Amino acid sequence: MSARPFSFTVLTPTYNRAHTLHRVYRSLVEQTFQDFEWLIVDDGSTDNTQELVSGWQQEARFPIRYVWQENAHKKAAFNRGVAEAQGELLVALDSDDSLDLNALYTMSQIWNGLDTQEQEHFVAITGLCAREDGQIVGDMFPEDVVDATSLDMSFRYHVKGEKFGCMRTAVLLKFPFPEDIAGFVPESLVWRAIARAGYLTRFVNQVFRVYHDSEDSLSSQSKAGARHALGLWLLAKDTINECLPWFRYNPREFLAAAARYTRFGMHLGQRGEAGSLPRLKGLAPRLLVAMMWPVGTALYVRDRARMRTST
């Protein structure tokens, strides 16, 4: 049995989202399973988030903890939340989304269906996201229950799209997001490191999160790519440097990553940020990048053209 006082910590890093945070609160009030705490890590908001949370703390049936920090980016807020969490399992719920009514109950049933020895080999229970109209986001899993690593699910089973669930707090403490990297760091870098350490995830075709999104224009996507170039470059590098054992399952994805390595590396070079970046290791990654260099260059040129026409 876990020594932690709650089954779950629902962690919500937030920054100036007082206008959407009520979605999270309402969905937690309606949960059929109430053995959880809600931990809000406020990454330096300047709106009325604290006042709003204070009101909820007075009326909620579950504990709400509010932690404020100087603005340091979402990854730092997430790390802070993991360190503060008192739940055995952690559910990271964005400040503009909501949980399905039975999400925590279903996760709890699945997790407790594993015996104690099995649980030591697992890091997560992962299910599906749905939009407000009930449409599933991305692909469903190949079977209703699949035990695999996140790398297997991505490369071997080719499952795409946003997924959601809970993760063991004790494991997350061992794999913090790197705070020495400025700006956006893809979550996949952390989940992949956990997978390479051998931890399994139980994937289930159950909806756990209601997803609220907005469509971005092509020009906005190009701008976002340039703005987050370092994180996207690091993800491409991780794919071709660290994930090659999965190459045989999905060669196309590795070729695309090699092109992105050049594409976002050129964005970094244009900003004078490429000089200190770590290099590729081994012959195979270098050959992949060389093969896809024309494609990566063309994508970079396209990005720059779209950015110019949108200004």
Steps between C-alpha positions, in 0.01 A plus 500: 500500500614853428601716797359805322173638643310520168446267208541790257646845475334694222773746401412814308786730403346833403591845379235774461222247437241619751253519211529125425599347835134456595479209252750302705324584825154404376624167365669420833187586699306255280748210529344176624830421679609752759824363651720773352649841558509783248841665486519826306846632421465861390794595280492871582145593392405866512123447465254404776596130513590506870174671598300250295676201656456642849124499449503139383709395799218615728232292329664190349458154656855409399825672605631772270859615537624815329872555438623823341842543341678759290440443130739221397312314221256209515774236531626658824143520630452132418821402682390706800165326498654153489721590796199632696256221405354283777321254272632157399395575142521837328255634243634804315193691384545821303327813624263513201383136486281270707477140617235254392249440781636153587865559409654468846276208595592308185873572538483384862324176405755423229799583719371295793436212261878461482653316794769676703787325323357587158460865596875530551551438127241756390520877485160595362141430406435678171168544323340720239400862458173613346382837375191664640284334232625154604735453204812304596825694453746308285518121482359242735730229631523175301326306781288610795786417739866508393801480732799660327748785527408839359771450235337177387160668477642785293736318265389136497124551509503838319242653734473876455318784672459640848470242780442544872517318832683476830861426590677375812626797697802304629619434144442858384725619784786310334442656156452878536466732203835667421474856629838605359349503148335832424136501395292213366613143569284224342343270756598206280865543601411409858252222413756342264771504766261320736419245229868436430543430872259209451178630655177377343171681448158339496320655202120480503230613258323711761444875478658681794525862384277745316726700274447864403712615208518765230605471139825671404565648161792382287684824563442466874635145491814623325543773757448254785756264347757775484417621852533147645788400275731386780247262655397359162865458400570314825204268435623428145850435633365265766311305233797436274761477777327299773206319339661314209411154643142586394603606146383173340143560616460846349785612269295789363475663842879488539553652156257779592689556827828525307344771282375685808849481649627709205190722483504614862878500516495762224251709699739483795794587278314801359459623860863423588403225745643192328864523608476327838250230410599136562596309189372175358671179607565205273495448127133409452356831628745697284403300192129559566555875533716512186235310304220733613699825492332628178154442648591670828646795313188534285279498810712771660477716187122449498477603867693819434284586197178451697630707787584787263161493328311494832666812642 
